[in-house]
Amino acid sequence: MKDTRTSPPPFVIPAMSTPAVREFKFTQQDFDRVKKLIYDYAGIALNDSKHDMVYGRLAKRLRAHGFGTFQEYLVLLEKGDEAEWEAFINSLTTNLTSFFRETHHFPVLLEHLKANRSVGTQHIWCSAASTGEEPWSLAITAAEAFDSLRPPVKIIATDLDTSVLKIAQAGVYSADKVDKLTPQQLGRFFNKRADGHYEIKAELREMMTFRRQNLIDPLWSVRGPFDAMFCRNVMIYFDRATQLKILERFAPLLRPNGLLFVGHSENLYHAAHLFKLRGKTVYELEKPR
């Protein structure tokens, strides 16, 4: 009798996926040199999970110079090439931002500005301006607090990355960047251009100054006192020792009743002798001068 049973299919060994071949060799020693360079220069602490990110961003710099190895590129940095240092820092810093990000902060700022009308001109420092959405949100809040396009408020907006500062200073945004703003805010604080982009009105620009600032530089170009300081989602890039050094320099720049705003995943428990929590990620001086 013929055997009609179906034979099991032959066992097939699945093909092994071939790892992507990198254009440049990037060793752990190369990565460790990058980590030391950016830590010494900007206080940014990279962990090993950033290995691929660092490769992807710096590979572009190797191509720009026509280098064949990371060693050649790192030697260029270690020799102190100023233009390349700027490109290096700009490549490795992350700039995630949006208008009125972490919305709970802005009503607090608005009421704080209203409550301090009697002091005259109020001053705000935005220490991580990125592409400008945060400092322009502060300017809009100030205008709303005083119901004026020229409120008695001055804002200094700084960042380590010069490329994003240029975007911030231009103050021009595509429609998708401003889609969370109300029609009233768009009409009052922006001019719509023929190309569909939105440009910050000239009156708001009068309260804004943009400047490059490395927070671990021994000298800062900013001078207090400030009524409010925004340092949001910056401390997460520093180790605790660097965070504390920066916070120790922040404290003398804040007015006795001033407010320090930090990011949603940041806390200042290790600086409790300097700042105390006032509200959700909003701090005030522990011992006002």
MOZI-V283630 format. One record per residue. N is the residue number from 1. PHI is phi in radians with two decimals (NA if undefined). OMEGA is omega in whole degrees, 0 to 359 (999 if undefined). Layout:
BEGIN
N|PHI|OMEGA  N|PHI|OMEGA
END
This chain:
BEGIN
1|NA|181  2|-1.30|179  3|-1.41|182  4|-1.68|180  5|-1.17|180  6|-1.43|179  7|-1.31|178  8|-1.13|180  9|-1.10|179  10|-1.09|179  11|-1.24|181  12|-1.96|177  13|-1.35|181  14|-1.07|180  15|-1.19|178  16|-1.33|177  17|-1.26|181  18|-1.54|180  19|-1.06|180  20|-1.06|179  21|-1.51|181  22|-1.38|179  23|-1.18|180  24|-2.15|174  25|-1.26|182  26|-2.36|186  27|-1.50|175  28|-1.08|178  29|-1.11|176  30|-1.07|181  31|-1.08|179  32|-1.10|177  33|-1.16|177  34|-1.07|180  35|-1.00|181  36|-1.17|181  37|-1.06|184  38|-1.31|177  39|-1.22|181  40|-1.15|184  41|-1.48|189  42|-2.17|180  43|1.32|183  44|-1.40|182  45|-1.77|178  46|-1.57|174  47|-1.73|188  48|-1.11|178  49|-1.18|181  50|-1.59|184  51|-0.95|182  52|-1.19|178  53|-1.07|180  54|-1.09|179  55|-1.02|184  56|-1.04|183  57|-1.38|182  58|-1.46|176  59|-1.01|178  60|-1.11|180  61|-1.26|177  62|-1.10|179  63|-1.10|182  64|-1.05|181  65|-1.66|183  66|1.31|179  67|-1.39|178  68|-1.83|181  69|-2.46|176  70|-1.19|179  71|-1.04|178  72|-1.06|182  73|-1.15|183  74|-1.20|175  75|-1.10|177  76|-1.01|179  77|-1.16|183  78|-1.16|175  79|-1.39|174  80|1.59|178  81|-1.09|188  82|-1.13|181  83|-1.11|181  84|-1.30|175  85|-1.03|179  86|-1.09|179  87|-1.16|179  88|-1.08|180  89|-1.13|179  90|-1.07|181  91|-1.22|189  92|-1.71|178  93|-1.59|183  94|-1.78|184  95|-2.22|178  96|-1.74|185  97|-2.74|176  98|-2.88|176  99|-1.14|177  100|0.95|173  101|-1.14|186  102|0.98|192  103|-1.05|184  104|-1.13|181  105|-1.30|191  106|-1.32|172  107|-1.10|177  108|-1.12|178  109|-1.09|182  110|-1.01|180  111|-1.20|178  112|-1.13|178  113|-1.13|178  114|-1.08|184  115|-1.20|184  116|-1.96|179  117|-0.98|187  118|-1.23|184  119|-1.40|184  120|1.57|181  121|-1.16|178  122|-1.76|186  123|-2.15|181  124|-2.22|173  125|-2.03|172  126|-1.82|190  127|-1.59|175  128|-2.44|190  129|-1.19|183  130|0.90|182  131|-1.49|169  132|1.81|183  133|-1.07|180  134|-1.22|180  135|-1.07|177  136|-1.22|173  137|-1.13|176  138|-1.14|179  139|-1.11|178  140|-1.11|179  141|-1.08|178  142|-1.10|179  143|-1.11|179  144|-1.25|180  145|-1.11|183  146|-1.85|182  147|0.87|183  148|-2.70|174  149|-1.35|177  150|-2.21|180  151|-1.28|179  152|-1.37|183  153|-2.40|174  154|-2.11|182  155|-2.14|170  156|-1.90|184  157|-2.05|183  158|-2.16|175  159|-2.81|177  160|-1.33|188  161|-1.57|183  162|-1.23|183  163|-1.18|179  164|-1.30|178  165|-1.09|178  166|-1.11|178  167|-1.15|180  168|-1.05|182  169|-1.16|178  170|-1.12|176  171|1.13|180  172|-2.09|187  173|-2.36|176  174|-1.23|185  175|-1.03|182  176|-1.22|179  177|-1.32|184  178|-1.96|187  179|-1.24|178  180|-1.58|177  181|-1.41|180  182|-1.33|176  183|-0.98|179  184|-1.14|179  185|-1.16|179  186|-1.08|182  187|-1.21|185  188|-1.48|190  189|-1.97|181  190|-2.28|167  191|-1.85|178  192|-1.50|183  193|-1.58|181  194|-1.08|181  195|-1.47|178  196|1.55|178  197|-1.45|181  198|-2.01|184  199|-2.07|179  200|-1.00|181  201|-1.21|185  202|-1.05|182  203|-1.07|180  204|-1.20|180  205|-1.11|183  206|-1.13|181  207|-1.61|190  208|-1.95|171  209|-2.23|178  210|-1.87|183  211|-2.74|175  212|-1.35|177  213|-2.63|172  214|-1.63|186  215|-1.20|177  216|-1.79|173  217|-1.09|180  218|-1.13|178  219|-2.12|176  220|-1.85|179  221|-1.47|181  222|-1.57|180  223|-2.29|177  224|-1.48|1  225|-1.44|179  226|-1.94|176  227|-1.42|177  228|-2.64|177  229|-2.29|178  230|-1.96|175  231|-2.37|189  232|-1.80|177  233|1.01|176  234|-1.96|183  235|-1.04|181  236|-1.11|180  237|-1.56|183  238|-1.92|171  239|-1.37|187  240|-1.06|182  241|-1.10|179  242|-1.20|177  243|-0.97|184  244|-1.12|178  245|-1.06|180  246|-1.18|180  247|-1.12|177  248|-1.15|177  249|-1.50|176  250|-1.16|190  251|-0.93|181  252|-1.20|181  253|-1.54|184  254|-1.68|175  255|-1.06|181  256|-0.93|179  257|-1.86|183  258|-1.28|182  259|-2.15|174  260|-1.98|181  261|-1.83|179  262|-2.13|185  263|-1.33|186  264|-1.13|181  265|-1.83|183  266|-1.95|173  267|-2.48|184  268|-2.04|181  269|-1.02|181  270|-1.34|177  271|-2.14|183  272|-1.12|177  273|-1.34|181  274|-1.87|187  275|-2.32|175  276|-2.15|183  277|-1.27|177  278|-1.80|179  279|-2.79|183  280|-1.05|181  281|0.94|173  282|-2.14|185  283|-2.13|173  284|-2.31|181  285|-1.11|179  286|-1.19|180  287|-2.29|181  288|-0.96|182  289|-1.29|999
END
